[in-house]
């Protein structure tokens, strides 16, 4: 069977599965391998559950319903690239250290006012997720938005070669995955692989005109600029972020439901994409103003007289500082922070956590609560700070804090599971 034959079978199937426990009838199962599992071992189980075909790379599991390849992952990626070329739809790639998902969602909302759009779902943004995203597109779609995540150099380049985007945008170059990238210069180099790909194929790059790094990295590129800079192709201005972000575009106001000045750029880029693709301003305004953050990304939760700003999907030094700064500008009788450890920041771990400690101590917060082994090690003996080794320990002691008439920022890395605090509060 050739790749073309496999693609024909895919078009007649009910989709792709990489988890034999969740097989649906008539799906194609890709028997991927991991550090602790071998999908080949579940080939028979997948067939018994109704799989149309199973892609394997171990000959001993071969049957009349298997497709034997050298490497299942490479086959999945090749099939995704083949499907992308078959559909020939417009692909927009989004990467960056912070704000990828929010920006992707906003662009999706705006462009969907005029086009049939499908975007990356959940966190399917890596070497497996991007192919699965591409394979979720079909002939009814006009634009596909592909989120690309990475924690090492070379990964964005590989994802671009699979997805072959027509347009791309990098949200920012923040201190995320410092350990894998080897420092901020490594992050800039790794994320800029999207720029390099688009330049190599003479495609257009969307940039934040107010970011000198983005401007410098795209001197030889075809660019569409968005920002407060007066020479921007799409000029937007931040009116206020107290607490919600309000934006001015050509004298017209857009009042979002997103908190924090850090979301200004995310909204601005969505507006820029809308203008570039010919979406009417009225439709852009409707899309932005109706968008509500969710999935623990700047999500607002109101419990009795407590307002919670839940931003616990992930955290790094850049996003932590931005969230704390945004909290200061929110009108409230009292402000409190519950912050969890930041992961994957390598050798600078103690230094970066200490900067956060110094930042919160410099603010007039009613309660400063830090959670996690690193924060506990650095702050357990400090005045005005309450430090706990884990979330369960904090939950047992929550009743000692006064949160009346508070807005509380809850932020930390995904592994801290700080969302468990919401019900406890």
Buried (B, 14 or more C-beta within 10 A) or exposed (E): EEBEEBBEBBEEBBEBBBEBEEBEEEBBBBBBBEEEEBBBBBBBBBBEBEBBBBBBBBEEBBEEBBBBBEEBBEBBBBBBBBBBEBBEBBBBBBBBBBBBBBBBBBBBBBBBBBBBBBBBEEBBBBBBBBBBBBBBBEEEBBBBBBBBBBBEBEBBBBBBEBBBBBBBBBBBBBBBBBBBBBBBEBBBBBBBBBBBBBBEEEBBBBBBBBBEBBBEBBEEBEBBBBBBBEEBBBBBBBBBBBBBBBBBBEEEEBEBBBBBBBBBBBBBBBBBBBBBBEBEBEBBBBBBBEBEBEBBBBBBBEEEEBBBBBBBBBBBBBBBBBBBBBBEEBEBEBBBBBBBBBBBBEEBBEEBBBEBBEBBBEEEBBBBBBBBEBBBBBBEEEEEBBBBBBBEEBBEEEEEBEBEEBBBBBBBBBBBBBBBBBEEB
